[in-house]
Amino acid sequence: MKRILLAAACLLLSTALPAQFKTGTGSYDDLYDSETVHAFKEHVSYLSSAALEGRKAGSEGEKDAAEYVARALEKYGVDLVSPVTGQEFGIAREGMDTLTSRNVVGFIPGWDKSLNDSYIVIGARLDNLGMDTYLLNGEPTRRIYYGANGNASGLAMLLELASRLSTNRVLLRRNVLFVAFGASQETLAGSWYFLNRSFSDVDHIDAMVNLDMLGTLERGFYAYTSSNEDMDRGVRALQGELLPVQAQLTNEEPYPSDHQAFYDKEIPSILFTTGRYPEHDTGRDTFDIVDFDGMERELEYIYTYTVALCNGTRPLFRQDSGKSPAPVPDAVSWNDVDVKPVFLTSNDPSFFLEKWVYQYLKYPKYAVENGIQGRVYVDFVVDESGNVKDVKVSRSVHTALDDEAIRVVSASPKWRPGRHRGKKVKVAMTIPVDFRLEKNTKNSIGINGQRIK
């Protein structure tokens, strides 16, 4: 009798297994997954499911994906800034109805009060191509662009990065914003809306990290910064760290994505991606092609990079913000020189700002009385003798602020000159000089956290 019952139980189990462990996160191999890999699989499984019908901008699938991301951020202890269904915006289309898409925005506050108005944005594309119909053997057949790697993988990375940063928020000096950008496929509409209509403190965004297509590690792991020296420096600094994977800096943009909208605002940005892949923008971009163990290794790297970015010096140096120094005869760009010029003990331009510029900057009385503030970009050259010359403004705020920035930079002590190919050379540089008015508890006005005397 016992043998009969055991045989019956085995028969029932054998018939149940195929249904239970057919796809997604229910296979036998999943028993060996780490918690992070299991979470990645859950996120990608849902976000690239047939039920979401390809997450086309403006669709119910995109809306459901937005709600999933919002609920996951809440679960991980991230404060929601947007509604659970996302912050809606409209896209007018000629001859068609207005398309309604949405951004999901979460927030983790930094601990450093001196940086409580500074933000790092971590973003990922929410939408994909949706569905279409094609003829198969003469019959109309529905095709879903599941977008497992593009970009359910990036959204999953955003969520697990948010979880890790939320758990370790005591390490974060700056505020962190997490944004799932809707209608990215519609000319980057979500990131444009965030920067131009939704978020009021755009000038206080110090950097942006973009996560797009991160599920094919065997094809490489790339970091694209548009040659921004600050962001590149962070990548190079990790080359000596014991991390399970290293990002490869690339000068060729692997994929146009939401980081481009931040470049347009002159905000330093970095795109992390594993690059294009054969299934990209096809119906074959499914759960099965994603390397989840590889994503876990990438997460360790991106987390380490992001923490370093959140704790960088202020202000972050925007060498390649689109405002290149004016050409100077025989001068070599700061980016290209072999040995950087050194001010006192450091070749980091932010050290010059901290130890010289902000120590001797005087906020013009006229600007204080009229509430004028902003960021002035100053070009200058450190010549072969270490003298600062050819000081000029490349991006102006107001004449009063421009003149003061020029005065302080021009008065700089000598630097140790830069070298290129073994010789001392002129080095062309650009620095951002912040003029920021603040009210302290005694209602007096300060500049960059210091009271004006």
Secondary structure, 3 states (H helix, E strand, C coil): CHHHHHHHHHHHHHHHHHHHCCCCCCCHHHHHCCHHHHHHHHHHHHHCCHHHCCCECCCHHHHHHHHHHHHHHHHCCCEECCCCCCEEEEECCCCCCCEEEEEEEEEECCCCHHHCCCEEEEEEECCECEEEEEEECCEEEEEEECCHHHHHHHHHHHHHHHHHHHHCHHHCCCEEEEEEECCCCCCCHHHHHHHHHHCCCHHHEEEEEEECCCCCHHHCCEEECCCCHHHHHHHHHHHHCCCCCCCEECCCCCCCCCHHHHHHCCCCEEEEECCCCCCCCCCCCCHHHCCHHHHHHHHHHHHHHHHHHHCCCCCCCCCCCCCCCCCCCCEEECCCCCECCEECCECCHHHHHHHHHHHHCCCCHHHHHCCCCEEEEEEEEECCCCCEEEEEEEECCCHHHHHHHHHHHHCCCCCECEEECCEEEEEEEEEEEEECEEECCCCCEEECCEECC
